[in-house]
Amino acid sequence: MQSNKLRLAIRATAAAAVFGVAGQAGAVNFKAGDYDMSVYGYARFNASYDVDSNQALSTRSGSYAGLAGNDNAPEGHFGADAFQSRIGVKTTSPEGVMINIEGDFRGGGGGTLRLRHAYGSYNGVLAGQTWSNFTSFVGNTSTLDFDSLPGNAGYQSRTAQVRYTSGPLSVSLEDPNYSFVTTAANDISKDGLPTVTARLEDSAGGMSYSAAVLAHQIAYDDGTNDESSLGFATFVAAKMAVSDMITIQGSLSYTDGANSYLYRSGENFGAASAYVDGNGDVETISGYGGTIGAGINLGGGRSINIGYGMVEVDWDDAEADGVAVAGQSETNSAIMANYQWTPVKNVMMGVELQRLSRENVSGTDGDASRLLFAAQYNF
């Protein structure tokens, strides 16, 4: 019985991390002929107050861009929006084919409909755009910041792919995602092969866990030189309920030539994965990161969540080869703590305090304190 309670607690907190809510999301279910239909989504209000420099993105998430060297930046910035609001439709055919289309309003800097999910699946085969297979929410701490902690496991975003799932194991071929340090190299980069991923995600006793690997080709062709290298990435993530009230969760990631999949590294999200050296060879750039957090269920729809995450990119080889990387982010980190309250089913309100820090290769650094408020109404 205790084991079942622990598993339920883990699954509930994992769902909260994915949806950014402290309660169970709802849906409108109905039949359309022989099809089972579900319409779901939420309206979300986000507000932020930046005590130091203005680090707010759309949805009021915290940004690392411009954070280093922000000592003399104007202080005290307030903003609010509803761009995180989303709507989705799921349908299942009589033959068992499931189709999901979902969007939110973060596109174009905010206010424009953005496609999040558009895929179909049947008998374990999925094709379309959805969460990368090189992603897991098992180790995530629930945050009000839509972009959450640096170092969360994997890509933490959606991409076009073909995936096959059998039990806890899933493999995929995905649209490649990488960049070179310099603009000139990016202008002649090419995608010759899909990204290959494999992920194992399961639970045992009082623990849920996930582990994944990824490999892809990094290449360029300038008409004279046609060079490439292999990039790879891996992560492990876990969540454990230590009691009926408390969960502890976290993740560890390592990349080499795949920093686009090292969450919130670089300028804000993925750092460059490679550079072209003086001989025209593609040289990979490595990085690592991790998170640790705790969730405390206070009962009555109330919870406290505390999390820390950091990522670090190794620019030493690029710097030694004369590549201009002084302004690149070497370390991004954040600590966040929030209180979430569900006064009635499908309504969440919360407040979050966060501290963002960044240090560049040059040694220039900066940090910023932020306060967030959110109200979410699910259907």
Phi, psi and omega in degrees: 000315180298320178299318179296321178297318180296317179297317179296321178296318179297313182295322180295316180289328175295318177296321178297322179295321181292313186270350181068032181230161178259008180220179183278130178285148179257184177198155176259113184252140179199170178254136173236096189065235178267006183264136172272122185245149177215126175247129186216170177154196176198157168258131186227129174253127176237138175225148180220149171232115178268112181295321182257229179294158182281106183249016187277130168264180170299151192070006178066017175294155181278138181249148174266349180296128178076006183286321179292132180075031184265016186303323184260012181288151176303143183251155175081094183223128178246146174200159180209149175200174178235025187292341181286345181306142185217164176215143181215158178229133173237142177219144177236126182281165177302335180275356179094013177277124180256134179233135181228128173231128183216145177216161170227190189242033178269355183295151177063030182087355177127129177104349179252139181298130180240132178285124176259304181234139173202094185206165173231155178214148180202128178051044176085355180258124181240139176219133180137203180252124174200190180308135173305143174295338176270059180208145171213143176256002183304315185268006184283141170268138181292121179234156174279333176296118185303324181273345169062207191273140169296145180092356173303154191293120171077206189287327180056031179209183186250150181206159177289139187194166165237128187227145172237132181237132175224108184062228182278353184258134175223141178232153183209158166245125189230160175299128183295152180215107177197168176210156172268163180296315187264149179297321182300318179291323178296328180294336182245010178291158179215150175257105182264335184219155176286160172283138181250130179228157172216137183220138174244124181221125186201184176220152179211122181061236181265018184230139167251144185213160179209145175214142183212158174227155181215144175218141176207166178263135174249122189215157170216157179213111181260012181095336177246311179256135178230096187237154179207167176211166180259129173248148178215164179208157177208154173211159169229145180214150181206156175219132179228134173271112181275345173201182177292345183254330194240133170241149173236135184215161178180180181205159174226138182226148173220136178226151172215103185080020180211045184287348171297339180259007173263102196295127177064035171268177176067213184297322176202314178249255183275133175281169176298146183262341186198172173216163177257122183277182184296339178268000181087006180277150176274118180249131183276157178240133184258165178196166178210164180191174179187166177223157171214140182200170178219144175240133182239115179273112183273355183084163179065028180076017182247143178209156172238135180229133180230131181214150176227139177215150178208153173224148177222134180249137182266101181263007189301314182294318179297318179296318179295331179273008174085013178281137182284098183236009184303326181271001179282147178286125177268320181223128170241136178214161179204147169234133184225141175222135182219159173240125180239142185223132176248093183293325174219164181304136176071016173233127178233138171230148182199163177225142185221138173249132181221155177229119179256142178222145178215142173227128179274169178301325181292346185098349175295131182224175179187160176212167183205139175258142184220151175236129182240148172228142180219147172224124185231135182236109185269151170220000000 
